[in-house]
């Protein structure tokens, strides 16, 4: 069974730009794509460091 990704970055329309465990890489992808309304989600159970650029996500995108 594969491990679920911790971070997901998506743009409008549901296109996934990044799915993985690197907070720094997720932030960089979000930063480059924020003008395209990119959204970054933390799929972890606990959000240790909430930030302006990331949201807590609990829908199917984090759990499929």
mmJSON file of the N, C-alpha and C atoms, coordinates in Angstrom:
{"data_MODEL":{"atom_site":{
"group_PDB":["ATOM","ATOM","ATOM","ATOM","ATOM","ATOM","ATOM","ATOM","ATOM","ATOM","ATOM","ATOM","ATOM","ATOM","ATOM","ATOM","ATOM","ATOM","ATOM","ATOM","ATOM","ATOM","ATOM","ATOM","ATOM","ATOM","ATOM","ATOM","ATOM","ATOM","ATOM","ATOM","ATOM","ATOM","ATOM","ATOM","ATOM","ATOM","ATOM","ATOM","ATOM","ATOM","ATOM","ATOM","ATOM","ATOM","ATOM","ATOM","ATOM","ATOM","ATOM","ATOM","ATOM","ATOM","ATOM","ATOM","ATOM","ATOM","ATOM","ATOM","ATOM","ATOM","ATOM","ATOM","ATOM","ATOM","ATOM","ATOM","ATOM","ATOM","ATOM","ATOM","ATOM","ATOM","ATOM","ATOM","ATOM","ATOM","ATOM","ATOM","ATOM","ATOM","ATOM","ATOM","ATOM","ATOM","ATOM","ATOM","ATOM","ATOM","ATOM","ATOM","ATOM","ATOM","ATOM","ATOM","ATOM","ATOM","ATOM","ATOM","ATOM","ATOM","ATOM","ATOM","ATOM","ATOM","ATOM","ATOM","ATOM","ATOM","ATOM","ATOM","ATOM","ATOM","ATOM","ATOM","ATOM","ATOM","ATOM","ATOM","ATOM","ATOM","ATOM","ATOM","ATOM","ATOM","ATOM","ATOM","ATOM","ATOM","ATOM","ATOM","ATOM","ATOM","ATOM","ATOM","ATOM","ATOM","ATOM","ATOM","ATOM","ATOM","ATOM","ATOM","ATOM","ATOM","ATOM","ATOM","ATOM","ATOM","ATOM","ATOM","ATOM","ATOM","ATOM","ATOM","ATOM","ATOM","ATOM","ATOM","ATOM","ATOM","ATOM","ATOM","ATOM","ATOM","ATOM","ATOM","ATOM","ATOM","ATOM","ATOM","ATOM","ATOM","ATOM","ATOM","ATOM","ATOM","ATOM","ATOM","ATOM","ATOM","ATOM","ATOM","ATOM","ATOM","ATOM","ATOM","ATOM","ATOM","ATOM","ATOM"],
"id":[1,2,3,4,5,6,7,8,9,10,11,12,13,14,15,16,17,18,19,20,21,22,23,24,25,26,27,28,29,30,31,32,33,34,35,36,37,38,39,40,41,42,43,44,45,46,47,48,49,50,51,52,53,54,55,56,57,58,59,60,61,62,63,64,65,66,67,68,69,70,71,72,73,74,75,76,77,78,79,80,81,82,83,84,85,86,87,88,89,90,91,92,93,94,95,96,97,98,99,100,101,102,103,104,105,106,107,108,109,110,111,112,113,114,115,116,117,118,119,120,121,122,123,124,125,126,127,128,129,130,131,132,133,134,135,136,137,138,139,140,141,142,143,144,145,146,147,148,149,150,151,152,153,154,155,156,157,158,159,160,161,162,163,164,165,166,167,168,169,170,171,172,173,174,175,176,177,178,179,180,181,182,183,184,185,186,187,188,189,190,191,192],
"type_symbol":["N","C","C","N","C","C","N","C","C","N","C","C","N","C","C","N","C","C","N","C","C","N","C","C","N","C","C","N","C","C","N","C","C","N","C","C","N","C","C","N","C","C","N","C","C","N","C","C","N","C","C","N","C","C","N","C","C","N","C","C","N","C","C","N","C","C","N","C","C","N","C","C","N","C","C","N","C","C","N","C","C","N","C","C","N","C","C","N","C","C","N","C","C","N","C","C","N","C","C","N","C","C","N","C","C","N","C","C","N","C","C","N","C","C","N","C","C","N","C","C","N","C","C","N","C","C","N","C","C","N","C","C","N","C","C","N","C","C","N","C","C","N","C","C","N","C","C","N","C","C","N","C","C","N","C","C","N","C","C","N","C","C","N","C","C","N","C","C","N","C","C","N","C","C","N","C","C","N","C","C","N","C","C","N","C","C","N","C","C","N","C","C"],
"label_atom_id":["N","CA","C","N","CA","C","N","CA","C","N","CA","C","N","CA","C","N","CA","C","N","CA","C","N","CA","C","N","CA","C","N","CA","C","N","CA","C","N","CA","C","N","CA","C","N","CA","C","N","CA","C","N","CA","C","N","CA","C","N","CA","C","N","CA","C","N","CA","C","N","CA","C","N","CA","C","N","CA","C","N","CA","C","N","CA","C","N","CA","C","N","CA","C","N","CA","C","N","CA","C","N","CA","C","N","CA","C","N","CA","C","N","CA","C","N","CA","C","N","CA","C","N","CA","C","N","CA","C","N","CA","C","N","CA","C","N","CA","C","N","CA","C","N","CA","C","N","CA","C","N","CA","C","N","CA","C","N","CA","C","N","CA","C","N","CA","C","N","CA","C","N","CA","C","N","CA","C","N","CA","C","N","CA","C","N","CA","C","N","CA","C","N","CA","C","N","CA","C","N","CA","C","N","CA","C","N","CA","C","N","CA","C","N","CA","C","N","CA","C","N","CA","C"],
"label_alt_id":[null,null,null,null,null,null,null,null,null,null,null,null,null,null,null,null,null,null,null,null,null,null,null,null,null,null,null,null,null,null,null,null,null,null,null,null,null,null,null,null,null,null,null,null,null,null,null,null,null,null,null,null,null,null,null,null,null,null,null,null,null,null,null,null,null,null,null,null,null,null,null,null,null,null,null,null,null,null,null,null,null,null,null,null,null,null,null,null,null,null,null,null,null,null,null,null,null,null,null,null,null,null,null,null,null,null,null,null,null,null,null,null,null,null,null,null,null,null,null,null,null,null,null,null,null,null,null,null,null,null,null,null,null,null,null,null,null,null,null,null,null,null,null,null,null,null,null,null,null,null,null,null,null,null,null,null,null,null,null,null,null,null,null,null,null,null,null,null,null,null,null,null,null,null,null,null,null,null,null,null,null,null,null,null,null,null,null,null,null,null,null,null],
"label_comp_id":["UNK","UNK","UNK","UNK","UNK","UNK","UNK","UNK","UNK","UNK","UNK","UNK","UNK","UNK","UNK","UNK","UNK","UNK","UNK","UNK","UNK","UNK","UNK","UNK","UNK","UNK","UNK","UNK","UNK","UNK","UNK","UNK","UNK","UNK","UNK","UNK","UNK","UNK","UNK","UNK","UNK","UNK","UNK","UNK","UNK","UNK","UNK","UNK","UNK","UNK","UNK","UNK","UNK","UNK","UNK","UNK","UNK","UNK","UNK","UNK","UNK","UNK","UNK","UNK","UNK","UNK","UNK","UNK","UNK","UNK","UNK","UNK","UNK","UNK","UNK","UNK","UNK","UNK","UNK","UNK","UNK","UNK","UNK","UNK","UNK","UNK","UNK","UNK","UNK","UNK","UNK","UNK","UNK","UNK","UNK","UNK","UNK","UNK","UNK","UNK","UNK","UNK","UNK","UNK","UNK","UNK","UNK","UNK","UNK","UNK","UNK","UNK","UNK","UNK","UNK","UNK","UNK","UNK","UNK","UNK","UNK","UNK","UNK","UNK","UNK","UNK","UNK","UNK","UNK","UNK","UNK","UNK","UNK","UNK","UNK","UNK","UNK","UNK","UNK","UNK","UNK","UNK","UNK","UNK","UNK","UNK","UNK","UNK","UNK","UNK","UNK","UNK","UNK","UNK","UNK","UNK","UNK","UNK","UNK","UNK","UNK","UNK","UNK","UNK","UNK","UNK","UNK","UNK","UNK","UNK","UNK","UNK","UNK","UNK","UNK","UNK","UNK","UNK","UNK","UNK","UNK","UNK","UNK","UNK","UNK","UNK","UNK","UNK","UNK","UNK","UNK","UNK"],
"label_asym_id":["A","A","A","A","A","A","A","A","A","A","A","A","A","A","A","A","A","A","A","A","A","A","A","A","A","A","A","A","A","A","A","A","A","A","A","A","A","A","A","A","A","A","A","A","A","A","A","A","A","A","A","A","A","A","A","A","A","A","A","A","A","A","A","A","A","A","A","A","A","A","A","A","A","A","A","A","A","A","A","A","A","A","A","A","A","A","A","A","A","A","A","A","A","A","A","A","A","A","A","A","A","A","A","A","A","A","A","A","A","A","A","A","A","A","A","A","A","A","A","A","A","A","A","A","A","A","A","A","A","A","A","A","A","A","A","A","A","A","A","A","A","A","A","A","A","A","A","A","A","A","A","A","A","A","A","A","A","A","A","A","A","A","A","A","A","A","A","A","A","A","A","A","A","A","A","A","A","A","A","A","A","A","A","A","A","A","A","A","A","A","A","A"],
"label_entity_id":["1","1","1","1","1","1","1","1","1","1","1","1","1","1","1","1","1","1","1","1","1","1","1","1","1","1","1","1","1","1","1","1","1","1","1","1","1","1","1","1","1","1","1","1","1","1","1","1","1","1","1","1","1","1","1","1","1","1","1","1","1","1","1","1","1","1","1","1","1","1","1","1","1","1","1","1","1","1","1","1","1","1","1","1","1","1","1","1","1","1","1","1","1","1","1","1","1","1","1","1","1","1","1","1","1","1","1","1","1","1","1","1","1","1","1","1","1","1","1","1","1","1","1","1","1","1","1","1","1","1","1","1","1","1","1","1","1","1","1","1","1","1","1","1","1","1","1","1","1","1","1","1","1","1","1","1","1","1","1","1","1","1","1","1","1","1","1","1","1","1","1","1","1","1","1","1","1","1","1","1","1","1","1","1","1","1","1","1","1","1","1","1"],
"label_seq_id":[1,1,1,2,2,2,3,3,3,4,4,4,5,5,5,6,6,6,7,7,7,8,8,8,9,9,9,10,10,10,11,11,11,12,12,12,13,13,13,14,14,14,15,15,15,16,16,16,17,17,17,18,18,18,19,19,19,20,20,20,21,21,21,22,22,22,23,23,23,24,24,24,25,25,25,26,26,26,27,27,27,28,28,28,29,29,29,30,30,30,31,31,31,32,32,32,33,33,33,34,34,34,35,35,35,36,36,36,37,37,37,38,38,38,39,39,39,40,40,40,41,41,41,42,42,42,43,43,43,44,44,44,45,45,45,46,46,46,47,47,47,48,48,48,49,49,49,50,50,50,51,51,51,52,52,52,53,53,53,54,54,54,55,55,55,56,56,56,57,57,57,58,58,58,59,59,59,60,60,60,61,61,61,62,62,62,63,63,63,64,64,64],
"pdbx_PDB_ins_code":[null,null,null,null,null,null,null,null,null,null,null,null,null,null,null,null,null,null,null,null,null,null,null,null,null,null,null,null,null,null,null,null,null,null,null,null,null,null,null,null,null,null,null,null,null,null,null,null,null,null,null,null,null,null,null,null,null,null,null,null,null,null,null,null,null,null,null,null,null,null,null,null,null,null,null,null,null,null,null,null,null,null,null,null,null,null,null,null,null,null,null,null,null,null,null,null,null,null,null,null,null,null,null,null,null,null,null,null,null,null,null,null,null,null,null,null,null,null,null,null,null,null,null,null,null,null,null,null,null,null,null,null,null,null,null,null,null,null,null,null,null,null,null,null,null,null,null,null,null,null,null,null,null,null,null,null,null,null,null,null,null,null,null,null,null,null,null,null,null,null,null,null,null,null,null,null,null,null,null,null,null,null,null,null,null,null,null,null,null,null,null,null],
"Cartn_x":[0.844,0.0,0.889,0.622,1.45,1.021,1.976,1.741,1.001,0.058,-0.687,0.223,0.086,0.915,0.5,1.453,1.167,0.629,1.179,0.798,0.292,-0.715,-1.247,-1.424,-0.982,-1.175,-2.0,-3.106,-4.015,-4.333,-4.763,-5.275,-6.737,-7.4,-8.822,-9.1,-10.165,-10.518,-10.089,-9.433,-9.05,-7.756,-6.978,-5.712,-4.675,-4.085,-3.08,-1.706,-1.025,0.313,1.393,1.086,2.061,1.316,1.881,1.339,2.542,2.868,4.038,4.223,5.426,5.697,6.583,7.023,7.921,7.136,7.17,6.49,7.137,8.463,9.167,8.802,8.771,8.425,6.97,6.076,4.664,4.521,5.25,5.195,5.711,6.815,7.393,6.417,5.78,4.794,3.613,3.157,2.055,2.453,3.66,4.13,4.172,4.707,4.815,3.429,2.463,1.141,0.04,0.377,-0.676,-1.52,-0.97,-1.778,-2.835,-2.652,-3.645,-4.579,-4.621,-5.493,-5.145,-3.848,-3.396,-3.82,-4.139,-4.497,-3.592,-3.024,-2.173,-2.904,-2.833,-3.528,-2.566,-2.738,-2.001,-2.941,-2.571,-3.431,-3.125,-2.234,-1.883,-2.98,-2.911,-3.884,-3.693,-2.435,-2.106,-1.391,-1.839,-1.144,-0.25,1.051,2.002,2.241,2.386,2.677,1.683,0.525,-0.412,0.213,-0.114,0.478,-0.565,-0.269,-1.185,-1.405,-0.496,-0.547,-1.136,-1.368,-1.795,-3.075,-3.936,-5.193,-5.202,-6.028,-6.218,-7.262,-6.986,-7.889,-8.328,-9.6,-10.077,-10.971,-10.987,-11.846,-11.104,-11.691,-11.14,-9.775,-9.395,-8.105,-6.94,-7.118,-6.06,-6.153,-7.277,-7.487,-7.838,-7.384,-7.688,-6.527],
"Cartn_y":[-1.18,0.0,1.243,2.186,3.374,4.419,5.202,6.261,7.419,8.006,9.152,10.381,11.262,12.472,13.437,14.171,15.143,16.453,16.876,18.16,17.958,18.753,18.746,20.202,20.509,21.844,21.656,22.405,22.299,23.685,23.723,24.961,24.764,25.872,25.848,24.794,24.085,23.02,21.659,21.634,20.375,19.764,20.496,19.957,19.954,18.794,18.655,19.008,19.954,20.36,19.638,19.321,18.646,17.791,16.627,15.693,15.0,15.35,14.744,15.196,14.973,15.22,16.429,17.142,18.276,19.578,20.149,21.431,22.535,22.542,23.565,23.493,22.29,22.134,22.512,22.134,22.516,24.03,24.708,26.171,26.793,26.281,26.812,26.661,25.506,25.284,26.234,26.397,27.328,28.75,29.173,30.535,30.836,29.92,30.106,30.165,29.441,29.335,30.109,30.949,31.622,32.571,33.132,34.009,33.223,31.904,31.024,30.422,31.082,30.678,29.3,29.03,27.756,27.681,26.469,26.209,25.098,25.291,24.273,23.713,22.396,21.72,20.865,20.898,20.025,18.884,17.679,16.505,15.772,16.32,15.666,15.764,14.891,14.9,16.143,16.511,17.685,18.696,19.939,21.006,21.679,21.437,21.933,23.427,23.875,25.278,25.836,26.321,26.915,28.135,28.389,29.499,30.126,31.321,32.037,31.328,30.5,29.894,28.485,27.905,26.503,26.341,25.429,25.141,23.694,23.426,22.046,21.431,20.251,19.615,18.262,17.974,16.675,15.981,16.458,15.792,14.677,14.144,12.989,13.243,14.475,14.754,14.276,14.33,13.904,12.413,11.822,10.475,9.457,9.685,8.679,7.783],
"Cartn_z":[0.0,0.0,0.0,-0.908,-1.001,0.034,0.437,1.415,0.752,1.452,0.939,0.95,-0.054,-0.076,1.032,1.551,2.609,2.028,0.881,0.283,-1.136,-1.5,-2.855,-3.284,-4.498,-5.072,-6.339,-6.422,-7.565,-8.105,-9.373,-9.94,-10.285,-10.583,-10.899,-11.969,-11.809,-12.729,-12.222,-11.061,-10.449,-10.948,-11.747,-12.248,-11.122,-10.867,-9.822,-10.377,-9.712,-10.122,-9.324,-8.071,-7.211,-6.212,-5.949,-4.961,-4.342,-3.09,-2.464,-1.03,-0.506,0.91,1.204,0.195,0.407,0.555,1.761,2.005,1.176,1.073,0.31,-1.175,-1.73,-3.139,-3.383,-2.474,-2.599,-2.584,-1.696,-1.625,-2.92,-3.459,-4.696,-5.863,-5.971,-7.04,-6.863,-5.623,-5.337,-5.717,-5.335,-5.589,-7.081,-7.856,-9.304,-9.956,-9.41,-10.03,-9.319,-8.347,-7.577,-8.426,-9.489,-10.346,-11.119,-11.199,-11.827,-10.777,-9.619,-8.503,-7.953,-7.843,-7.271,-5.804,-5.372,-3.982,-3.48,-2.295,-1.683,-0.473,-0.315,0.775,1.576,2.876,3.784,4.135,3.752,3.949,5.245,6.036,7.285,8.326,9.299,10.39,11.246,11.477,12.285,11.414,11.439,10.741,11.763,11.644,12.624,12.454,11.22,10.961,9.949,10.396,9.447,8.776,7.528,6.794,5.878,5.398,4.519,3.184,2.773,1.44,1.421,2.578,2.606,3.418,2.979,3.659,4.123,5.1,5.541,4.618,4.109,3.156,3.677,3.565,4.033,3.01,1.775,0.78,0.059,-0.989,-1.701,-2.316,-2.597,-3.221,-2.357,-1.073,-0.166,0.163,-0.056,0.438,-0.646,-1.89,-2.905,-3.176],
"occupancy":[1.0,1.0,1.0,1.0,1.0,1.0,1.0,1.0,1.0,1.0,1.0,1.0,1.0,1.0,1.0,1.0,1.0,1.0,1.0,1.0,1.0,1.0,1.0,1.0,1.0,1.0,1.0,1.0,1.0,1.0,1.0,1.0,1.0,1.0,1.0,1.0,1.0,1.0,1.0,1.0,1.0,1.0,1.0,1.0,1.0,1.0,1.0,1.0,1.0,1.0,1.0,1.0,1.0,1.0,1.0,1.0,1.0,1.0,1.0,1.0,1.0,1.0,1.0,1.0,1.0,1.0,1.0,1.0,1.0,1.0,1.0,1.0,1.0,1.0,1.0,1.0,1.0,1.0,1.0,1.0,1.0,1.0,1.0,1.0,1.0,1.0,1.0,1.0,1.0,1.0,1.0,1.0,1.0,1.0,1.0,1.0,1.0,1.0,1.0,1.0,1.0,1.0,1.0,1.0,1.0,1.0,1.0,1.0,1.0,1.0,1.0,1.0,1.0,1.0,1.0,1.0,1.0,1.0,1.0,1.0,1.0,1.0,1.0,1.0,1.0,1.0,1.0,1.0,1.0,1.0,1.0,1.0,1.0,1.0,1.0,1.0,1.0,1.0,1.0,1.0,1.0,1.0,1.0,1.0,1.0,1.0,1.0,1.0,1.0,1.0,1.0,1.0,1.0,1.0,1.0,1.0,1.0,1.0,1.0,1.0,1.0,1.0,1.0,1.0,1.0,1.0,1.0,1.0,1.0,1.0,1.0,1.0,1.0,1.0,1.0,1.0,1.0,1.0,1.0,1.0,1.0,1.0,1.0,1.0,1.0,1.0,1.0,1.0,1.0,1.0,1.0,1.0],
"B_iso_or_equiv":[0.0,0.0,0.0,0.0,0.0,0.0,0.0,0.0,0.0,0.0,0.0,0.0,0.0,0.0,0.0,0.0,0.0,0.0,0.0,0.0,0.0,0.0,0.0,0.0,0.0,0.0,0.0,0.0,0.0,0.0,0.0,0.0,0.0,0.0,0.0,0.0,0.0,0.0,0.0,0.0,0.0,0.0,0.0,0.0,0.0,0.0,0.0,0.0,0.0,0.0,0.0,0.0,0.0,0.0,0.0,0.0,0.0,0.0,0.0,0.0,0.0,0.0,0.0,0.0,0.0,0.0,0.0,0.0,0.0,0.0,0.0,0.0,0.0,0.0,0.0,0.0,0.0,0.0,0.0,0.0,0.0,0.0,0.0,0.0,0.0,0.0,0.0,0.0,0.0,0.0,0.0,0.0,0.0,0.0,0.0,0.0,0.0,0.0,0.0,0.0,0.0,0.0,0.0,0.0,0.0,0.0,0.0,0.0,0.0,0.0,0.0,0.0,0.0,0.0,0.0,0.0,0.0,0.0,0.0,0.0,0.0,0.0,0.0,0.0,0.0,0.0,0.0,0.0,0.0,0.0,0.0,0.0,0.0,0.0,0.0,0.0,0.0,0.0,0.0,0.0,0.0,0.0,0.0,0.0,0.0,0.0,0.0,0.0,0.0,0.0,0.0,0.0,0.0,0.0,0.0,0.0,0.0,0.0,0.0,0.0,0.0,0.0,0.0,0.0,0.0,0.0,0.0,0.0,0.0,0.0,0.0,0.0,0.0,0.0,0.0,0.0,0.0,0.0,0.0,0.0,0.0,0.0,0.0,0.0,0.0,0.0,0.0,0.0,0.0,0.0,0.0,0.0],
"pdbx_formal_charge":[null,null,null,null,null,null,null,null,null,null,null,null,null,null,null,null,null,null,null,null,null,null,null,null,null,null,null,null,null,null,null,null,null,null,null,null,null,null,null,null,null,null,null,null,null,null,null,null,null,null,null,null,null,null,null,null,null,null,null,null,null,null,null,null,null,null,null,null,null,null,null,null,null,null,null,null,null,null,null,null,null,null,null,null,null,null,null,null,null,null,null,null,null,null,null,null,null,null,null,null,null,null,null,null,null,null,null,null,null,null,null,null,null,null,null,null,null,null,null,null,null,null,null,null,null,null,null,null,null,null,null,null,null,null,null,null,null,null,null,null,null,null,null,null,null,null,null,null,null,null,null,null,null,null,null,null,null,null,null,null,null,null,null,null,null,null,null,null,null,null,null,null,null,null,null,null,null,null,null,null,null,null,null,null,null,null,null,null,null,null,null,null],
"auth_seq_id":[1,1,1,2,2,2,3,3,3,4,4,4,5,5,5,6,6,6,7,7,7,8,8,8,9,9,9,10,10,10,11,11,11,12,12,12,13,13,13,14,14,14,15,15,15,16,16,16,17,17,17,18,18,18,19,19,19,20,20,20,21,21,21,22,22,22,23,23,23,24,24,24,25,25,25,26,26,26,27,27,27,28,28,28,29,29,29,30,30,30,31,31,31,32,32,32,33,33,33,34,34,34,35,35,35,36,36,36,37,37,37,38,38,38,39,39,39,40,40,40,41,41,41,42,42,42,43,43,43,44,44,44,45,45,45,46,46,46,47,47,47,48,48,48,49,49,49,50,50,50,51,51,51,52,52,52,53,53,53,54,54,54,55,55,55,56,56,56,57,57,57,58,58,58,59,59,59,60,60,60,61,61,61,62,62,62,63,63,63,64,64,64],
"auth_comp_id":["UNK","UNK","UNK","UNK","UNK","UNK","UNK","UNK","UNK","UNK","UNK","UNK","UNK","UNK","UNK","UNK","UNK","UNK","UNK","UNK","UNK","UNK","UNK","UNK","UNK","UNK","UNK","UNK","UNK","UNK","UNK","UNK","UNK","UNK","UNK","UNK","UNK","UNK","UNK","UNK","UNK","UNK","UNK","UNK","UNK","UNK","UNK","UNK","UNK","UNK","UNK","UNK","UNK","UNK","UNK","UNK","UNK","UNK","UNK","UNK","UNK","UNK","UNK","UNK","UNK","UNK","UNK","UNK","UNK","UNK","UNK","UNK","UNK","UNK","UNK","UNK","UNK","UNK","UNK","UNK","UNK","UNK","UNK","UNK","UNK","UNK","UNK","UNK","UNK","UNK","UNK","UNK","UNK","UNK","UNK","UNK","UNK","UNK","UNK","UNK","UNK","UNK","UNK","UNK","UNK","UNK","UNK","UNK","UNK","UNK","UNK","UNK","UNK","UNK","UNK","UNK","UNK","UNK","UNK","UNK","UNK","UNK","UNK","UNK","UNK","UNK","UNK","UNK","UNK","UNK","UNK","UNK","UNK","UNK","UNK","UNK","UNK","UNK","UNK","UNK","UNK","UNK","UNK","UNK","UNK","UNK","UNK","UNK","UNK","UNK","UNK","UNK","UNK","UNK","UNK","UNK","UNK","UNK","UNK","UNK","UNK","UNK","UNK","UNK","UNK","UNK","UNK","UNK","UNK","UNK","UNK","UNK","UNK","UNK","UNK","UNK","UNK","UNK","UNK","UNK","UNK","UNK","UNK","UNK","UNK","UNK","UNK","UNK","UNK","UNK","UNK","UNK"],
"auth_asym_id":["A","A","A","A","A","A","A","A","A","A","A","A","A","A","A","A","A","A","A","A","A","A","A","A","A","A","A","A","A","A","A","A","A","A","A","A","A","A","A","A","A","A","A","A","A","A","A","A","A","A","A","A","A","A","A","A","A","A","A","A","A","A","A","A","A","A","A","A","A","A","A","A","A","A","A","A","A","A","A","A","A","A","A","A","A","A","A","A","A","A","A","A","A","A","A","A","A","A","A","A","A","A","A","A","A","A","A","A","A","A","A","A","A","A","A","A","A","A","A","A","A","A","A","A","A","A","A","A","A","A","A","A","A","A","A","A","A","A","A","A","A","A","A","A","A","A","A","A","A","A","A","A","A","A","A","A","A","A","A","A","A","A","A","A","A","A","A","A","A","A","A","A","A","A","A","A","A","A","A","A","A","A","A","A","A","A","A","A","A","A","A","A"],
"auth_atom_id":["N","CA","C","N","CA","C","N","CA","C","N","CA","C","N","CA","C","N","CA","C","N","CA","C","N","CA","C","N","CA","C","N","CA","C","N","CA","C","N","CA","C","N","CA","C","N","CA","C","N","CA","C","N","CA","C","N","CA","C","N","CA","C","N","CA","C","N","CA","C","N","CA","C","N","CA","C","N","CA","C","N","CA","C","N","CA","C","N","CA","C","N","CA","C","N","CA","C","N","CA","C","N","CA","C","N","CA","C","N","CA","C","N","CA","C","N","CA","C","N","CA","C","N","CA","C","N","CA","C","N","CA","C","N","CA","C","N","CA","C","N","CA","C","N","CA","C","N","CA","C","N","CA","C","N","CA","C","N","CA","C","N","CA","C","N","CA","C","N","CA","C","N","CA","C","N","CA","C","N","CA","C","N","CA","C","N","CA","C","N","CA","C","N","CA","C","N","CA","C","N","CA","C","N","CA","C","N","CA","C","N","CA","C","N","CA","C","N","CA","C","N","CA","C"],
"pdbx_PDB_model_num":[1,1,1,1,1,1,1,1,1,1,1,1,1,1,1,1,1,1,1,1,1,1,1,1,1,1,1,1,1,1,1,1,1,1,1,1,1,1,1,1,1,1,1,1,1,1,1,1,1,1,1,1,1,1,1,1,1,1,1,1,1,1,1,1,1,1,1,1,1,1,1,1,1,1,1,1,1,1,1,1,1,1,1,1,1,1,1,1,1,1,1,1,1,1,1,1,1,1,1,1,1,1,1,1,1,1,1,1,1,1,1,1,1,1,1,1,1,1,1,1,1,1,1,1,1,1,1,1,1,1,1,1,1,1,1,1,1,1,1,1,1,1,1,1,1,1,1,1,1,1,1,1,1,1,1,1,1,1,1,1,1,1,1,1,1,1,1,1,1,1,1,1,1,1,1,1,1,1,1,1,1,1,1,1,1,1,1,1,1,1,1,1]
}}}
